[in-house]
Amino acid sequence: MRELLTVLRVSAATAPRAAQPTLAGLAELCGAGVDLQVHGDGQVPLEVELCAFRVVEAVLPIGAALGGPALVRIEHGPDMLRLCVQRLASPVPRPVLAALRERVDAVGGSLATRAGGAGHEHGWQLDASLPMTEVVPS
């Protein structure tokens, strides 16, 4: 048993750890098939960056509507990070939306979806607002 634990400890110590997903990782996540725009100054809290990354990661598999690639736009300032994913091919499925609402609620944010405009070429849109302040558990 000791040998097994030693092997596990050595393996865990030498195994590379994956970096936490952040806004910088969105370019790789989005790839060539998505228009990505990130605007803002200053530091974004790690929990907000992780939340934004996970929201984008969850909705990109929906695919883009007719008329062009999906658009991911992130704007952040000292108080708020706003995330908008536009031109989705269909609405976000309810189970995915419920999980995203929980994730966004955990950082004190809000989430909304809507049709992106008249006709299928505009697709669906997801908007999230994430405060840049830490949420204090009650």
N, CA, C and O atoms as a MOPAC input file, in Angstrom:
PM7 MOZYME 1SCF
protein

 N      0.82700 1    -1.19000 1     0.00000 1
 C      0.00000 1     0.00000 1     0.00000 1
 C      0.87500 1     1.25800 1     0.00000 1
 O      0.58500 1     2.22600 1    -0.70400 1
 N      1.94200 1     1.23200 1     0.79500 1
 C      2.84600 1     2.38600 1     0.83100 1
 C      3.46700 1     2.65700 1    -0.53000 1
 O      3.59600 1     3.80800 1    -0.94500 1
 N      3.84900 1     1.59300 1    -1.21800 1
 C      4.44200 1     1.76000 1    -2.54400 1
 C      3.46100 1     2.42300 1    -3.49400 1
 O      3.83100 1     3.30100 1    -4.27300 1
 N      2.21400 1     1.99800 1    -3.42300 1
 C      1.18700 1     2.58500 1    -4.28400 1
 C      1.01200 1     4.07200 1    -3.98600 1
 O      0.92300 1     4.88800 1    -4.90400 1
 N      0.96200 1     4.42200 1    -2.70000 1
 C      0.82800 1     5.83900 1    -2.33100 1
 C      2.03700 1     6.64600 1    -2.78300 1
 O      1.89000 1     7.78300 1    -3.23200 1
 N      3.22100 1     6.07600 1    -2.67000 1
 C      4.42800 1     6.76700 1    -3.11900 1
 C      4.37700 1     7.00800 1    -4.61700 1
 O      4.70300 1     8.10000 1    -5.08300 1
 N      3.97300 1     5.99700 1    -5.37600 1
 C      3.86100 1     6.13600 1    -6.82200 1
 C      2.84600 1     7.22300 1    -7.17400 1
 O      3.09000 1     8.04500 1    -8.05800 1
 N      1.71200 1     7.22300 1    -6.48200 1
 C      0.68800 1     8.23300 1    -6.75300 1
 C      1.17900 1     9.63400 1    -6.43100 1
 O      0.90400 1    10.56800 1    -7.18400 1
 N      1.90300 1     9.80100 1    -5.32600 1
 C      2.42700 1    11.11700 1    -4.95100 1
 C      3.43500 1    11.62100 1    -5.98100 1
 O      3.39200 1    12.78300 1    -6.38500 1
 N      4.33000 1    10.75000 1    -6.39600 1
 C      5.34500 1    11.13700 1    -7.37400 1
 C      4.67700 1    11.49600 1    -8.70100 1
 O      5.04500 1    12.48600 1    -9.33400 1
 N      3.70300 1    10.69900 1    -9.12000 1
 C      2.99600 1    10.98900 1   -10.37000 1
 C      2.26900 1    12.31500 1   -10.29400 1
 O      2.29800 1    13.10000 1   -11.24200 1
 N      1.61700 1    12.57000 1    -9.16900 1
 C      0.87600 1    13.83000 1    -9.01400 1
 C      1.81900 1    15.02300 1    -8.98900 1
 O      1.49600 1    16.08600 1    -9.51900 1
 N      2.98100 1    14.84900 1    -8.37500 1
 C      3.92900 1    15.95800 1    -8.27200 1
 C      4.55900 1    16.29600 1    -9.61100 1
 O      4.88800 1    17.45500 1    -9.86200 1
 N      4.73400 1    15.30300 1   -10.47800 1
 C      5.40500 1    15.55500 1   -11.75100 1
 C      4.43500 1    15.82700 1   -12.90000 1
 O      4.84800 1    16.29500 1   -13.96100 1
 N      3.14700 1    15.53600 1   -12.69600 1
 C      2.17100 1    15.75100 1   -13.76100 1
 C      1.93000 1    17.24800 1   -13.94000 1
 O      1.73400 1    17.96800 1   -12.96100 1
 N      1.94300 1    17.72100 1   -15.20000 1
 C      1.68500 1    19.15400 1   -15.41600 1
 C      0.22600 1    19.48300 1   -15.10800 1
 O     -0.68100 1    18.71700 1   -15.43400 1
 N      0.02300 1    20.62600 1   -14.47800 1
 C     -1.33700 1    21.06900 1   -14.17000 1
 C     -1.81600 1    21.99700 1   -15.26400 1
 O     -1.06200 1    22.81400 1   -15.79300 1
 N     -3.08300 1    21.85100 1   -15.58900 1
 C     -3.67100 1    22.72400 1   -16.59800 1
 C     -3.85000 1    24.11500 1   -16.01400 1
 O     -4.21300 1    24.26900 1   -14.84800 1
 N     -3.59400 1    25.11200 1   -16.82300 1
 C     -3.78800 1    26.49500 1   -16.38600 1
 C     -5.28100 1    26.78300 1   -16.27200 1
 O     -6.09100 1    26.21300 1   -17.00300 1
 N     -5.63500 1    27.67200 1   -15.35100 1
 C     -7.02300 1    28.08400 1   -15.21800 1
 C     -7.42600 1    28.86500 1   -16.46800 1
 O     -6.67700 1    29.72500 1   -16.93200 1
 N     -8.59900 1    28.56900 1   -17.00900 1
 C     -9.05600 1    29.33100 1   -18.17500 1
 C     -9.29100 1    30.79700 1   -17.81000 1
 O     -9.91200 1    31.09200 1   -16.78900 1
 N     -8.80200 1    31.69900 1   -18.63200 1
 C     -8.96100 1    33.12800 1   -18.39200 1
 C     -9.37000 1    33.80600 1   -19.69500 1
 O     -9.53200 1    33.15300 1   -20.72600 1
 N     -9.53200 1    35.10900 1   -19.63500 1
 C     -9.88900 1    35.86500 1   -20.84100 1
 C     -8.82800 1    35.70000 1   -21.92400 1
 O     -9.15400 1    35.68600 1   -23.11100 1
 N     -7.57200 1    35.57600 1   -21.53100 1
 C     -6.50100 1    35.39800 1   -22.50800 1
 C     -6.67100 1    34.08500 1   -23.27400 1
 O     -6.25300 1    33.98500 1   -24.42700 1
 N     -7.27400 1    33.08700 1   -22.64800 1
 C     -7.48500 1    31.80300 1   -23.29300 1
 C     -8.65700 1    31.76700 1   -24.25100 1
 O     -8.85600 1    30.77600 1   -24.95400 1
 N     -9.43800 1    32.84000 1   -24.28800 1
 C    -10.60300 1    32.86200 1   -25.17400 1
 C    -10.22700 1    32.82200 1   -26.65000 1
 O    -10.96100 1    32.24600 1   -27.45300 1
 N     -9.11200 1    33.41600 1   -27.01600 1
 C     -8.71100 1    33.42200 1   -28.42400 1
 C     -8.53200 1    31.99800 1   -28.93000 1
 O     -8.98000 1    31.66000 1   -30.02500 1
 N     -7.88100 1    31.17200 1   -28.13400 1
 C     -7.69500 1    29.77400 1   -28.52500 1
 C     -9.01900 1    29.02000 1   -28.51500 1
 O     -9.27900 1    28.21100 1   -29.40500 1
 N     -9.85000 1    29.27800 1   -27.52000 1
 C    -11.15300 1    28.61300 1   -27.42300 1
 C    -12.03200 1    28.96000 1   -28.62600 1
 O    -12.66800 1    28.08300 1   -29.21000 1
 N    -12.06300 1    30.22200 1   -28.98500 1
 C    -12.93100 1    30.66900 1   -30.07400 1
 C    -12.42900 1    30.22000 1   -31.43500 1
 O    -13.23000 1    29.86400 1   -32.29900 1
 N    -11.15100 1    30.23100 1   -31.63800 1
 C    -10.59700 1    29.78700 1   -32.90800 1
 C    -10.97400 1    30.70800 1   -34.06200 1
 O    -11.41700 1    31.83900 1   -33.86200 1
 N    -10.78600 1    30.19700 1   -35.26600 1
 C    -10.99100 1    31.00100 1   -36.47100 1
 C    -12.45700 1    31.19200 1   -36.82100 1
 O    -12.79200 1    32.12200 1   -37.55400 1
 N    -13.33900 1    30.33900 1   -36.32000 1
 C    -14.74700 1    30.41300 1   -36.70300 1
 C    -15.59000 1    31.35500 1   -35.88000 1
 O    -16.81200 1    31.36900 1   -36.03100 1
 N    -14.97400 1    32.15100 1   -35.00400 1
 C    -15.71100 1    33.05700 1   -34.12200 1
 C    -15.01200 1    34.40600 1   -34.10600 1
 O    -13.79000 1    34.47600 1   -33.98000 1
 N    -15.79000 1    35.47900 1   -34.23400 1
 C    -15.23400 1    36.82400 1   -34.06700 1
 C    -15.16200 1    37.11600 1   -32.57300 1
 O    -16.17800 1    37.05200 1   -31.88100 1
 N    -13.97300 1    37.43500 1   -32.06900 1
 C    -13.76800 1    37.73800 1   -30.65000 1
 C    -13.30700 1    39.17600 1   -30.50700 1
 O    -12.35600 1    39.60600 1   -31.15900 1
 N    -13.99700 1    39.91800 1   -29.63900 1
 C    -13.62200 1    41.29900 1   -29.33600 1
 C    -13.55400 1    41.44100 1   -27.82900 1
 O    -14.54200 1    41.19900 1   -27.13700 1
 N    -12.39700 1    41.83200 1   -27.31300 1
 C    -12.21900 1    42.04500 1   -25.87500 1
 C    -11.70000 1    43.45700 1   -25.69100 1
 O    -10.65000 1    43.82000 1   -26.22200 1
 N    -12.45100 1    44.25700 1   -24.92600 1
 C    -12.07700 1    45.64800 1   -24.66800 1
 C    -12.11700 1    45.89700 1   -23.17200 1
 O    -13.02800 1    45.43400 1   -22.48500 1
 N    -11.14200 1    46.62100 1   -22.67000 1
 C    -11.17300 1    46.99500 1   -21.26800 1
 C     -9.79600 1    47.22300 1   -20.71100 1
 O     -8.78400 1    46.83700 1   -21.29700 1
 N     -9.78500 1    47.86200 1   -19.55700 1
 C     -8.54000 1    48.16800 1   -18.86000 1
 C     -8.56100 1    47.51800 1   -17.48700 1
 O     -9.62200 1    47.24200 1   -16.92700 1
 N     -7.39800 1    47.28600 1   -16.96900 1
 C     -7.27700 1    46.84000 1   -15.58500 1
 C     -7.44900 1    45.34600 1   -15.39700 1
 O     -7.69800 1    44.58200 1   -16.33000 1
 N     -7.30200 1    44.98300 1   -14.15200 1
 C     -7.37200 1    43.58500 1   -13.74800 1
 C     -8.81600 1    43.11200 1   -13.62700 1
 O     -9.69000 1    43.85000 1   -13.17000 1
 N     -9.04600 1    41.88900 1   -14.03700 1
 C    -10.33600 1    41.23500 1   -13.86800 1
 C    -10.13400 1    40.14600 1   -12.81500 1
 O     -9.21500 1    39.33600 1   -12.94300 1
 N    -10.97600 1    40.11000 1   -11.77600 1
 C    -10.82300 1    39.06300 1   -10.77100 1
 C    -10.86000 1    37.67600 1   -11.40500 1
 O    -11.62000 1    37.43600 1   -12.34400 1
 N    -10.04000 1    36.76900 1   -10.89000 1
 C     -9.92300 1    35.43900 1   -11.46700 1
 C    -11.26800 1    34.72600 1   -11.54900 1
 O    -11.55200 1    34.06800 1   -12.55000 1
 N    -12.10800 1    34.84500 1   -10.50800 1
 C    -13.40500 1    34.15700 1   -10.54100 1
 C    -14.31100 1    34.70500 1   -11.64300 1
 O    -15.12800 1    33.96500 1   -12.19200 1
 N    -14.17800 1    35.99000 1   -11.97400 1
 C    -14.96500 1    36.59000 1   -13.05200 1
 C    -14.42600 1    36.11700 1   -14.40300 1
 O    -15.20100 1    35.79500 1   -15.30300 1
 N    -13.09800 1    36.07400 1   -14.54600 1
 C    -12.50500 1    35.56500 1   -15.78400 1
 C    -12.92400 1    34.12500 1   -16.03100 1
 O    -13.29300 1    33.76400 1   -17.14900 1
 N    -12.86800 1    33.30700 1   -14.99600 1
 C    -13.23500 1    31.89800 1   -15.13200 1
 C    -14.70700 1    31.76100 1   -15.50400 1
 O    -15.05700 1    30.94300 1   -16.35500 1
 N    -15.56300 1    32.54900 1   -14.87800 1
 C    -16.99300 1    32.51300 1   -15.18400 1
 C    -17.23900 1    32.89600 1   -16.64300 1
 O    -17.98600 1    32.21700 1   -17.34700 1
 N    -16.61300 1    33.98200 1   -17.09400 1
 C    -16.78700 1    34.42600 1   -18.48300 1
 C    -16.31100 1    33.35400 1   -19.45600 1
 O    -16.98300 1    33.07100 1   -20.44800 1
 N    -15.16800 1    32.76500 1   -19.18000 1
 C    -14.63700 1    31.71400 1   -20.04200 1
 C    -15.61100 1    30.53900 1   -20.12400 1
 O    -15.88200 1    30.03200 1   -21.21200 1
 N    -16.13700 1    30.10600 1   -18.97500 1
 C    -17.04000 1    28.94700 1   -18.94700 1
 C    -18.36500 1    29.24000 1   -19.66500 1
 O    -18.94300 1    28.34800 1   -20.28600 1
 N    -18.83700 1    30.47000 1   -19.58200 1
 C    -20.06600 1    30.83700 1   -20.30200 1
 C    -19.83300 1    30.71600 1   -21.80500 1
 O    -20.63600 1    30.10900 1   -22.51300 1
 N    -18.73700 1    31.29100 1   -22.28900 1
 C    -18.43200 1    31.22800 1   -23.71400 1
 C    -18.22400 1    29.77200 1   -24.14400 1
 O    -18.72500 1    29.34800 1   -25.18600 1
 N    -17.49900 1    29.02800 1   -23.35100 1
 C    -17.23300 1    27.61700 1   -23.65100 1
 C    -18.52400 1    26.81300 1   -23.78200 1
 O    -18.61900 1    25.91900 1   -24.62400 1
 N    -19.50800 1    27.12600 1   -22.96000 1
 C    -20.76600 1    26.38000 1   -22.96500 1
 C    -21.65600 1    26.71000 1   -24.16000 1
 O    -22.40000 1    25.84700 1   -24.62700 1
 N    -21.59500 1    27.94100 1   -24.65900 1
 C    -22.51800 1    28.32200 1   -25.73100 1
 C    -21.93000 1    28.19900 1   -27.13600 1
 O    -22.68700 1    28.14200 1   -28.10500 1
 N    -20.62700 1    28.15800 1   -27.27300 1
 C    -20.04500 1    28.05700 1   -28.61100 1
 C    -20.45100 1    26.79400 1   -29.36600 1
 O    -20.60000 1    26.86000 1   -30.58600 1
 N    -20.63900 1    25.65000 1   -28.71200 1
 C    -21.06200 1    24.45800 1   -29.46500 1
 C    -22.42700 1    24.60500 1   -30.14700 1
 O    -22.75700 1    23.80700 1   -31.02400 1
 N    -23.22000 1    25.60100 1   -29.76400 1
 C    -24.51600 1    25.82200 1   -30.41700 1
 C    -24.30000 1    26.15600 1   -31.88700 1
 O    -25.13000 1    25.82000 1   -32.73100 1
 N    -23.20600 1    26.80700 1   -32.18900 1
 C    -22.89700 1    27.14500 1   -33.57200 1
 C    -23.44600 1    28.49700 1   -33.96700 1
 O    -24.21300 1    29.11700 1   -33.23100 1
 N    -23.03900 1    28.94300 1   -35.14000 1
 C    -23.41400 1    30.27000 1   -35.62500 1
 C    -24.65100 1    30.19800 1   -36.50400 1
 O    -24.90800 1    29.19700 1   -37.17200 1
 N    -25.40100 1    31.27300 1   -36.48600 1
 C    -26.57200 1    31.42300 1   -37.34700 1
 C    -26.10900 1    31.66800 1   -38.78000 1
 O    -24.93100 1    31.92400 1   -39.03300 1
 N    -27.04100 1    31.58700 1   -39.69400 1
 C    -26.72900 1    31.90600 1   -41.08200 1
 C    -26.26800 1    33.35300 1   -41.16800 1
 O    -26.73700 1    34.20200 1   -40.41000 1
 N    -25.37500 1    33.63100 1   -42.06400 1
 C    -24.96800 1    35.01300 1   -42.27000 1
 C    -23.65600 1    35.38700 1   -41.62600 1
 O    -23.31700 1    36.57000 1   -41.60100 1
 N    -22.90400 1    34.44400 1   -41.10500 1
 C    -21.59600 1    34.78500 1   -40.56800 1
 C    -21.26400 1    34.04700 1   -39.30400 1
 O    -22.09100 1    33.30800 1   -38.76900 1
 N    -20.05100 1    34.24300 1   -38.81900 1
 C    -19.60600 1    33.55300 1   -37.60900 1
 C    -20.26800 1    34.13100 1   -36.36100 1
 O    -20.80200 1    35.24000 1   -36.37900 1
 N    -20.22300 1    33.36300 1   -35.28700 1
 C    -20.69000 1    33.87500 1   -33.99600 1
 C    -19.76700 1    35.02200 1   -33.57100 1
 O    -18.61300 1    35.09900 1   -33.99300 1
 N    -20.29000 1    35.88800 1   -32.74700 1
 C    -19.53000 1    37.03100 1   -32.25000 1
 C    -19.50900 1    36.97800 1   -30.73700 1
 O    -20.56200 1    36.90400 1   -30.10400 1
 N    -18.32500 1    37.01600 1   -30.15100 1
 C    -18.15800 1    37.08900 1   -28.69900 1
 C    -17.55500 1    38.45200 1   -28.40000 1
 O    -16.45800 1    38.77300 1   -28.85700 1
 N    -18.28700 1    39.25100 1   -27.62500 1
 C    -17.81500 1    40.59800 1   -27.27700 1
 C    -17.74300 1    40.72500 1   -25.76300 1
 O    -18.71600 1    40.45100 1   -25.05900 1
 N    -16.58900 1    41.14000 1   -25.27000 1
 C    -16.38900 1    41.33400 1   -23.83400 1
 C    -15.88100 1    42.74100 1   -23.62200 1
 O    -14.90900 1    43.17100 1   -24.24400 1
 N    -16.55500 1    43.45600 1   -22.73100 1
 C    -16.13600 1    44.80300 1   -22.34300 1
 C    -16.06000 1    44.83100 1   -20.83200 1
 O    -17.00000 1    44.43100 1   -20.14600 1
 N    -14.93500 1    45.30500 1   -20.31200 1
 C    -14.82400 1    45.37500 1   -18.85100 1
 C    -14.20700 1    46.69100 1   -18.41500 1
 O    -13.32400 1    47.25200 1   -19.06400 1
 N    -14.71200 1    47.15000 1   -17.29400 1
 C    -14.23300 1    48.37400 1   -16.67900 1
 C    -13.99700 1    48.11100 1   -15.20800 1
 O    -13.89400 1    46.95600 1   -14.79400 1
 N    -13.91100 1    49.15500 1   -14.41900 1
 C    -13.60400 1    48.96300 1   -12.99600 1
 C    -14.72500 1    48.28000 1   -12.20800 1
 O    -14.46000 1    47.66200 1   -11.17600 1
 N    -15.97000 1    48.38100 1   -12.67800 1
 C    -17.09000 1    47.85900 1   -11.89800 1
 C    -17.75600 1    46.61400 1   -12.48300 1
 O    -18.34000 1    45.82600 1   -11.73900 1
 N    -17.67800 1    46.42300 1   -13.80300 1
 C    -18.49500 1    45.39300 1   -14.43400 1
 C    -17.79200 1    44.80900 1   -15.65800 1
 O    -17.08000 1    45.50700 1   -16.38100 1
 N    -18.00800 1    43.52000 1   -15.86800 1
 C    -17.61600 1    42.86800 1   -17.10700 1
 C    -18.90000 1    42.49700 1   -17.82100 1
 O    -19.76100 1    41.82200 1   -17.25800 1
 N    -19.02400 1    42.93700 1   -19.05500 1
 C    -20.20200 1    42.61100 1   -19.86600 1
 C    -19.75700 1    41.65900 1   -20.96900 1
 O    -18.77500 1    41.89500 1   -21.67400 1
 N    -20.51300 1    40.58200 1   -21.08900 1
 C    -20.21900 1    39.53800 1   -22.05600 1
 C    -21.43100 1    39.36100 1   -22.94700 1
 O    -22.55200 1    39.23300 1   -22.45500 1
 N    -21.21900 1    39.35300 1   -24.24500 1
 C    -22.30800 1    39.16500 1   -25.19500 1
 C    -21.85600 1    38.15700 1   -26.25100 1
 O    -20.81700 1    38.32900 1   -26.88700 1
 N    -22.64800 1    37.11000 1   -26.42300 1
 C    -22.40200 1    36.15200 1   -27.50000 1
 C    -23.57000 1    36.29500 1   -28.45900 1
 O    -24.71500 1    36.02900 1   -28.09400 1
 N    -23.28300 1    36.71400 1   -29.68700 1
 C    -24.30700 1    36.98100 1   -30.68800 1
 C    -24.20200 1    36.00500 1   -31.84200 1
 O    -23.19700 1    35.32000 1   -32.03000 1
 N    -25.30100 1    35.96800 1   -32.62200 1
 C    -25.39200 1    35.16200 1   -33.83400 1
 C    -25.34500 1    33.65400 1   -33.55300 1
 O    -24.76900 1    32.89100 1   -34.32800 1
 N    -25.95500 1    33.23400 1   -32.43800 1
 C    -26.04400 1    31.80200 1   -32.16800 1
 C    -27.13200 1    31.18600 1   -33.03500 1
 O    -28.14600 1    31.83000 1   -33.30200 1
 N    -26.93500 1    29.95300 1   -33.47500 1
 C    -27.86100 1    29.29500 1   -34.39200 1
 C    -29.20400 1    28.96500 1   -33.76200 1
 O    -30.21100 1    28.88500 1   -34.46600 1
 N    -29.23700 1    28.77300 1   -32.45500 1
 C    -30.48200 1    28.42100 1   -31.77000 1
 C    -30.41400 1    28.93000 1   -30.33700 1
 O    -29.35600 1    29.35800 1   -29.87600 1
 N    -31.54800 1    28.88300 1   -29.63000 1
 C    -31.51400 1    29.29600 1   -28.22300 1
 C    -30.60900 1    28.36100 1   -27.41600 1
 O    -30.39200 1    27.21100 1   -27.79800 1
 N    -30.09400 1    28.85900 1   -26.31600 1
 C    -29.29100 1    28.03200 1   -25.41100 1
 C    -30.23000 1    26.99200 1   -24.79100 1
 O    -31.26500 1    27.36300 1   -24.23800 1
 N    -29.89400 1    25.70000 1   -24.87200 1
 C    -30.76600 1    24.67500 1   -24.29100 1
 C    -30.99400 1    24.91400 1   -22.79600 1
 O    -30.09900 1    25.37500 1   -22.08700 1
 N    -32.20200 1    24.59500 1   -22.33200 1
 C    -32.57500 1    24.87100 1   -20.93600 1
 C    -31.60400 1    24.31000 1   -19.90300 1
 O    -31.25500 1    25.02700 1   -18.96500 1
 N    -31.14500 1    23.04400 1   -20.03000 1
 C    -30.20700 1    22.55000 1   -19.00700 1
 C    -28.89600 1    23.33400 1   -18.98400 1
 O    -28.33300 1    23.57700 1   -17.91700 1
 N    -28.41300 1    23.72900 1   -20.16600 1
 C    -27.18200 1    24.52100 1   -20.23600 1
 C    -27.42900 1    25.89900 1   -19.64000 1
 O    -26.59700 1    26.41400 1   -18.89300 1
 N    -28.57100 1    26.49600 1   -19.96800 1
 C    -28.91200 1    27.81600 1   -19.44600 1
 C    -29.03900 1    27.79000 1   -17.92200 1
 O    -28.58400 1    28.71300 1   -17.24600 1
 N    -29.65300 1    26.74200 1   -17.38200 1
 C    -29.79500 1    26.62700 1   -15.92300 1
 C    -28.42300 1    26.54000 1   -15.25400 1
 O    -28.19200 1    27.18100 1   -14.22900 1
 N    -27.51700 1    25.75400 1   -15.82500 1
 C    -26.16600 1    25.63400 1   -15.25900 1
 C    -25.41400 1    26.96000 1   -15.35300 1
 O    -24.68800 1    27.33500 1   -14.43200 1
 N    -25.59000 1    27.66600 1   -16.46900 1
 C    -24.92300 1    28.95900 1   -16.61300 1
 C    -25.47500 1    29.98600 1   -15.63700 1
 O    -24.72400 1    30.79500 1   -15.09200 1
 N    -26.78600 1    29.95700 1   -15.41600 1
 C    -27.38700 1    30.89200 1   -14.43700 1
 C    -26.79200 1    30.66700 1   -13.04400 1
 O    -26.49600 1    31.62600 1   -12.33000 1
 N    -26.62000 1    29.40800 1   -12.66500 1
 C    -26.01100 1    29.10300 1   -11.35800 1
 C    -24.58900 1    29.65000 1   -11.28800 1
 O    -24.19600 1    30.24800 1   -10.28700 1
 N    -23.82300 1    29.44200 1   -12.35200 1
 C    -22.43100 1    29.90400 1   -12.38000 1
 C    -22.37200 1    31.43100 1   -12.28300 1
 O    -21.56500 1    31.98000 1   -11.53300 1
 N    -23.23100 1    32.10900 1   -13.04700 1
 C    -23.24100 1    33.57000 1   -13.06000 1
 C    -23.76700 1    34.11000 1   -11.72100 1
 O    -23.24400 1    35.09900 1   -11.20700 1
 N    -24.79300 1    33.46800 1   -11.15700 1
 C    -25.30300 1    33.86600 1    -9.84600 1
 C    -24.23000 1    33.76600 1    -8.77000 1
 O    -24.20500 1    34.57700 1    -7.84500 1
 N    -23.35000 1    32.78500 1    -8.88100 1
 C    -22.30300 1    32.56700 1    -7.87300 1
 C    -21.34300 1    33.74500 1    -7.78000 1
 O    -20.73000 1    33.95600 1    -6.73400 1
 N    -21.20100 1    34.52100 1    -8.86200 1
 C    -20.33400 1    35.69800 1    -8.81200 1
 C    -21.14400 1    36.98800 1    -8.71500 1
 O    -20.59600 1    38.08300 1    -8.84200 1
 N    -22.46700 1    36.85000 1    -8.48500 1
 C    -23.32100 1    38.02600 1    -8.30400 1
 C    -23.75200 1    38.68600 1    -9.59200 1
 O    -24.12900 1    39.85800 1    -9.59000 1
 N    -23.70600 1    37.95900 1   -10.69100 1
 C    -24.03500 1    38.53500 1   -11.99000 1
 C    -25.44000 1    38.22400 1   -12.45100 1
 O    -26.24800 1    37.65500 1   -11.71700 1
 N    -25.71200 1    38.61300 1   -13.69000 1
 C    -27.01500 1    38.35600 1   -14.29000 1
 C    -26.80500 1    37.81600 1   -15.70500 1
 O    -25.76900 1    38.04000 1   -16.33100 1
 N    -27.83300 1    37.09100 1   -16.19100 1
 C    -27.74600 1    36.43700 1   -17.48600 1
 C    -29.08600 1    36.55700 1   -18.19100 1
 O    -30.13400 1    36.40000 1   -17.56500 1
 N    -29.06100 1    36.83500 1   -19.48700 1
 C    -30.29400 1    36.94000 1   -20.26500 1
 C    -30.04900 1    36.40700 1   -21.67000 1
 O    -28.93400 1    36.47900 1   -22.18600 1
 N    -31.09500 1    35.87500 1   -22.28200 1
 C    -31.02100 1    35.44200 1   -23.67100 1
 C    -32.18900 1    36.04500 1   -24.43100 1
 O    -33.22700 1    36.36500 1   -23.85200 1
 N    -32.00400 1    36.19500 1   -25.74000 1
 C    -33.07800 1    36.72200 1   -26.57100 1
 C    -32.75800 1    36.44900 1   -28.02700 1
 O    -31.62600 1    36.13500 1   -28.39300 1
 N    -33.79700 1    36.57800 1   -28.84800 1
 C    -33.57800 1    36.50000 1   -30.28600 1
 C    -32.76100 1    37.71800 1   -30.68300 1
 O    -32.99000 1    38.81500 1   -30.17300 1
 N    -31.81700 1    37.53500 1   -31.58400 1
 C    -30.88600 1    38.59600 1   -31.94500 1
 C    -31.41500 1    39.61500 1   -32.92500 1
 O    -30.70400 1    40.56900 1   -33.24000 1
 N    -32.61300 1    39.46400 1   -33.41700 1
 C    -33.16400 1    40.41800 1   -34.37300 1
 C    -34.07900 1    39.70100 1   -35.34100 1
 O    -34.33800 1    38.50600 1   -35.20100 1
 N    -34.56000 1    40.43000 1   -36.31200 1
 C    -35.49700 1    39.86100 1   -37.29200 1
 C    -34.75800 1    38.91000 1   -38.22500 1
 O    -33.67200 1    39.22100 1   -38.71300 1
 N    -35.34600 1    37.77100 1   -38.46100 1
 C    -34.77500 1    36.81700 1   -39.40100 1
 C    -33.73700 1    35.91600 1   -38.77700 1
 O    -33.20300 1    36.21000 1   -37.70800 1
 N    -33.45200 1    34.80900 1   -39.45300 1
 C    -32.50700 1    33.82900 1   -38.93900 1
 C    -31.05800 1    34.28300 1   -39.03100 1
 O    -30.20000 1    33.74900 1   -38.32800 1
 N    -30.77300 1    35.25400 1   -39.88200 1
 C    -29.38400 1    35.66700 1   -40.04700 1
 C    -28.81400 1    36.30500 1   -38.78600 1
 O    -27.59600 1    36.34600 1   -38.61300 1
 N    -29.67900 1    36.80400 1   -37.90200 1
 C    -29.20500 1    37.42100 1   -36.66400 1
 C    -29.09300 1    36.41700 1   -35.53100 1
 O    -28.36800 1    36.66800 1   -34.56800 1
 N    -29.78100 1    35.29600 1   -35.61200 1
 C    -29.66100 1    34.23600 1   -34.62100 1
 C    -30.13300 1    34.63400 1   -33.23800 1
 O    -31.01300 1    35.48000 1   -33.07700 1
 N    -29.53300 1    34.01000 1   -32.25100 1
 C    -29.86600 1    34.22300 1   -30.83800 1
 C    -28.69400 1    34.87600 1   -30.14100 1
 O    -27.56300 1    34.83600 1   -30.62500 1
 N    -28.98000 1    35.48600 1   -28.98500 1
 C    -27.96500 1    36.23200 1   -28.25400 1
 C    -28.02900 1    35.89500 1   -26.78100 1
 O    -29.10800 1    35.70300 1   -26.22000 1
 N    -26.85700 1    35.82300 1   -26.15400 1
 C    -26.75500 1    35.62600 1   -24.71200 1
 C    -25.97200 1    36.80100 1   -24.14800 1
 O    -24.90900 1    37.14500 1   -24.66600 1
 N    -26.48800 1    37.41900 1   -23.09000 1
 C    -25.82200 1    38.54300 1   -22.43100 1
 C    -25.59200 1    38.21100 1   -20.96800 1
 O    -26.47900 1    37.68800 1   -20.29300 1
 N    -24.39600 1    38.51600 1   -20.48100 1
 C    -24.09000 1    38.33200 1   -19.05900 1
 C    -23.42200 1    39.60100 1   -18.53600 1
 O    -22.60600 1    40.21700 1   -19.22100 1
 N    -23.78000 1    39.97400 1   -17.32300 1
 C    -23.13300 1    41.07900 1   -16.62500 1
 C    -22.53300 1    40.50400 1   -15.34800 1
 O    -23.23600 1    39.91100 1   -14.52900 1
 N    -21.23200 1    40.68500 1   -15.19100 1
 C    -20.52600 1    40.11800 1   -14.04000 1
 C    -19.84300 1    41.24700 1   -13.27200 1
 O    -18.98400 1    41.93700 1   -13.82000 1
 N    -20.22300 1    41.44200 1   -11.99600 1
 C    -19.58800 1    42.50600 1   -11.22200 1
 C    -18.12500 1    42.19000 1   -10.95800 1
 O    -17.74300 1    41.03100 1   -10.80300 1
 N    -17.31200 1    43.24000 1   -10.91000 1
 C    -15.86800 1    43.07100 1   -10.71000 1
 C    -15.48400 1    43.05500 1    -9.24200 1
 O    -14.30100 1    43.12100 1    -8.91100 1
 N    -16.46300 1    42.96800 1    -8.36200 1
 C    -16.18500 1    42.90200 1    -6.94000 1
 C    -16.44700 1    41.48900 1    -6.43700 1
 O    -17.25500 1    40.75400 1    -7.00500 1
 N    -15.75900 1    41.12300 1    -5.37400 1
 C    -15.93600 1    39.79500 1    -4.80500 1
 C    -17.29900 1    39.67000 1    -4.15400 1
 O    -17.78200 1    40.59700 1    -3.50500 1
 N    -17.91500 1    38.50600 1    -4.33700 1
 C    -19.18000 1    38.21000 1    -3.69000 1
 C    -18.87400 1    37.63700 1    -2.31600 1
 O    -18.10500 1    36.68500 1    -2.18700 1
 N    -19.48300 1    38.22600 1    -1.28900 1
 C    -19.29700 1    37.74000 1     0.07900 1
 C    -20.40700 1    36.75100 1     0.38900 1
 O    -21.58400 1    37.11000 1     0.34400 1
 N    -20.04300 1    35.47600 1     0.71200 1
 C    -21.09300 1    34.49300 1     1.02500 1
 C    -21.88300 1    34.89300 1     2.25500 1
 O    -21.33100 1    35.42800 1     3.21600 1
 N    -23.20100 1    34.62500 1     2.21700 1
 C    -24.03700 1    35.01200 1     3.36100 1
 C    -24.15800 1    33.90100 1     4.35800 1
 O    -24.82600 1    34.05800 1     5.38000 1

